Amino acid sequence: MPLSERIIFNGHELSSQVPGAHVIEITIGNIEIEHNSQARVASFGSIFASKRDGVRPVSIQIELPFDREAAIINYNLLRAWAESDQPAPLHFPDRTNGYLNCIVSGISNMSVKTWYEPITISFVAYDPYFYGVTQRTQCGESFRVAGDAPADFIITMQNDTAISNPAWLIDDVQHISFTGSVGAGLLTIDSSKGLAMLGDQQIMSLLNYETRFTPLAPGSHSITGSGGEISWIERWR
């Protein structure tokens, strides 16, 4: 099987869901640029304010098995493979820099006259960066974030007993801290979601108002403090 056939979305390999499906072409688009502007006061036009990375489009052309009687069945299997309620990992095994978190944005119709024409599935990655593997280290150890885009991080710490005023210092500048006692259980601090959880309960009310959830830029870092494990996923443009 050609490597490009082994495309995986949401944990399911295409060839296992639609036997005989053949990937003709995969197009990974460039990151779209979003511009922000401000209206001119008492004048026409606007003033450029800033720009940022937008979404990344992906399209996959797939040829279904040459079987007219099974065409509709195969088409529905293909639609089921591509559907998801939330963005999910889309893996390209012939690429070494990971996966994109995508959600389907469109599937071309099956032609009645020429039912053997390729089907095009369009995805969109609202987070346009490629994700690599999860990296882990312990609190207090220096570490390096690879890639060329900021990476969110997660701090997890299992507390056998309650802990008073737990806090972490990131690169000796930014801090995450709690006011008061945090009970026993698994404490999770997720910078991507801006959440602090104890078990399955939110404890945002215990966070110090100066706490910031800033992603880690590529380069060297250190997170010191109350302990636990630090994890992050490196990202590439």
C-alpha positions in Angstrom: 0.0 0.0 0.0 1.5 3.4 -0.9 2.3 5.5 2.1 -0.1 8.3 1.0 -3.0 5.7 1.2 -2.5 5.4 4.9 -4.1 8.7 5.8 -5.7 8.6 9.3 -8.4 10.9 10.6 -9.8 10.8 14.1 -8.0 7.5 14.8 -9.4 5.7 11.8 -7.3 4.7 8.7 -9.1 5.4 5.4 -8.3 2.1 3.9 -9.8 0.2 6.8 -13.1 2.2 6.7 -13.5 2.3 2.9 -11.7 -0.8 1.5 -10.2 -0.2 -1.9 -10.4 3.6 -1.7 -7.4 5.2 -3.5 -5.9 8.6 -2.6 -5.2 10.5 -5.7 -4.0 13.8 -4.3 -3.5 15.5 -0.9 -3.3 19.3 -1.0 -2.2 21.0 2.3 -2.8 24.7 1.8 -0.8 27.6 3.1 -1.8 29.3 6.3 -4.3 32.1 5.5 -3.4 35.6 6.8 -6.0 37.5 8.7 -5.8 41.3 8.8 -7.2 43.5 11.4 -8.0 47.2 10.7 -9.5 50.2 12.3 -11.9 52.6 10.7 -10.5 56.1 10.0 -12.1 58.8 12.1 -14.2 61.2 10.1 -12.6 59.9 6.9 -13.0 57.2 4.3 -11.2 53.8 4.4 -9.4 52.2 7.3 -6.0 51.8 8.9 -4.1 48.6 9.0 -3.7 47.5 12.7 -2.2 44.0 12.8 -2.1 40.6 11.1 -2.2 37.1 12.4 -2.2 33.5 11.2 -5.7 32.3 10.2 -6.9 28.8 9.1 -5.2 26.2 6.9 -7.3 24.4 4.3 -6.7 20.8 3.3 -8.2 18.9 0.5 -8.0 15.1 -0.3 -9.1 13.6 -3.7 -10.2 10.0 -3.3 -11.1 7.5 -6.0 -13.7 4.9 -4.8 -13.6 1.3 -5.8 -14.7 0.6 -9.4 -18.0 -1.0 -8.4 -21.2 0.7 -9.6 -23.5 -1.3 -7.4 -21.5 -0.4 -4.3 -20.9 3.2 -5.2 -23.5 4.7 -2.8 -22.4 2.4 0.0 -18.7 3.4 -0.4 -19.7 7.1 -0.7 -21.6 6.9 2.6 -18.7 5.0 4.2 -16.4 7.8 3.1 -18.6 10.5 4.6 -18.8 8.6 7.9 -15.0 8.4 8.0 -14.6 12.1 7.5 -17.3 13.2 10.0 -16.5 14.4 13.5 -18.2 16.7 16.0 -15.0 18.5 16.9 -11.6 19.0 15.2 -9.6 15.8 15.3 -6.1 14.7 14.3 -5.5 14.3 10.6 -2.3 12.3 10.1 -0.1 12.3 7.0 2.3 9.4 7.5 4.5 10.6 4.7 5.2 13.8 6.6 7.6 13.8 9.5 6.3 16.9 11.3 3.1 15.5 12.8 -0.6 16.0 12.3 -3.2 18.8 11.9 -6.3 19.2 14.0 -9.0 19.4 11.4 -12.7 19.3 10.9 -14.5 18.5 7.6 -15.9 21.6 5.7 -17.3 19.9 2.6 -17.6 16.7 0.6 -18.2 16.8 -3.1 -21.3 15.1 -4.5 -21.2 11.8 -6.2 -21.8 12.2 -9.9 -24.8 10.3 -11.2 -23.5 10.2 -14.8 -19.9 9.5 -14.1 -20.1 7.8 -10.7 -16.4 6.9 -10.9 -15.2 10.5 -10.7 -12.9 11.3 -7.7 -14.5 12.6 -4.5 -13.0 15.7 -2.9 -13.1 16.0 0.9 -12.3 19.5 2.2 -11.0 20.0 5.7 -10.1 23.1 7.6 -7.6 23.4 10.5 -8.6 26.4 12.6 -5.3 25.8 14.5 -3.1 25.9 11.4 0.0 24.4 12.9 1.3 20.8 12.7 1.5 19.0 16.0 4.3 16.7 16.9 4.6 14.1 19.7 3.9 14.9 23.4 7.0 15.8 25.4 7.3 15.5 29.2 9.6 16.6 31.9 9.5 17.1 35.7 9.0 20.4 37.5 12.3 22.0 38.2 14.1 20.6 35.2 15.2 22.8 32.3 13.8 21.8 28.9 13.6 23.0 25.3 10.6 23.5 23.1 11.3 22.6 19.5 9.3 23.7 16.5 8.6 27.2 15.2 5.3 28.1 16.9 4.3 28.6 20.6 3.3 25.5 22.5 0.7 25.2 25.2 1.6 23.2 28.3 -0.1 21.1 31.0 1.0 20.8 34.6 -0.3 17.7 36.4 0.4 16.9 40.1 -1.1 14.1 42.2 -1.7 15.3 45.8 -2.2 12.7 48.5 -3.2 15.4 50.9 -4.3 19.0 50.7 -1.6 21.5 49.7 -1.4 25.2 50.7 -0.9 28.0 48.2 0.7 25.9 45.4 2.5 28.0 42.8 4.8 27.7 39.8 7.2 30.2 38.2 7.8 30.0 34.5 11.1 31.3 33.3 11.4 33.4 36.4 8.8 35.8 35.1 5.3 34.5 34.6 3.6 32.7 37.5 0.6 30.4 38.1 -0.5 30.4 41.7 -3.5 29.4 43.9 -4.7 31.3 47.0 -5.6 29.0 49.9 -5.7 25.3 50.2 -6.1 22.9 47.2 -7.5 19.5 48.2 -6.1 16.0 47.6 -6.5 14.5 44.2 -5.1 15.1 40.6 -4.4 18.8 40.0 -4.4 19.7 36.3 -3.4 23.1 34.9 -4.1 23.4 31.2 -2.7 26.5 29.5 -4.5 25.8 26.2 -7.9 25.9 27.8 -7.0 28.3 30.6 -8.4 25.9 33.1 -7.4 24.5 36.5 -9.0 21.3 37.6 -9.0 19.1 40.7 -10.1 15.7 39.5 -13.2 16.6 37.3 -14.0 19.8 39.2 -13.0 23.3 38.1 -11.1 25.3 40.8 -10.7 28.6 38.8 -11.9 30.6 41.8 -8.8 29.6 43.7 -6.4 31.0 41.1 -4.5 34.2 42.0 -5.8 37.0 39.8 -2.3 37.6 38.4 -2.1 34.1 36.9 -1.4 34.0 33.2 -1.6 31.1 30.8 0.9 32.2 28.2 2.2 29.5 25.6 5.9 28.6 25.6 7.8 30.1 22.7 10.3 27.8 20.9 13.5 27.7 22.9 14.8 26.9 26.4 12.5 27.1 29.5 12.2 26.2 33.1 9.2 25.8 35.3 9.8 25.6 39.1 7.6 25.5 42.1 5.3 23.0 43.8 6.2 20.0 41.7 4.4 17.8 39.2 4.9 16.8 35.6 5.1 19.3 32.7 3.9 18.2 29.2 3.6 20.0 25.9 3.2 19.3 22.2 5.6 20.9 19.8 4.2 22.7 16.8 5.4 23.6 13.3 4.1 26.1 10.7 
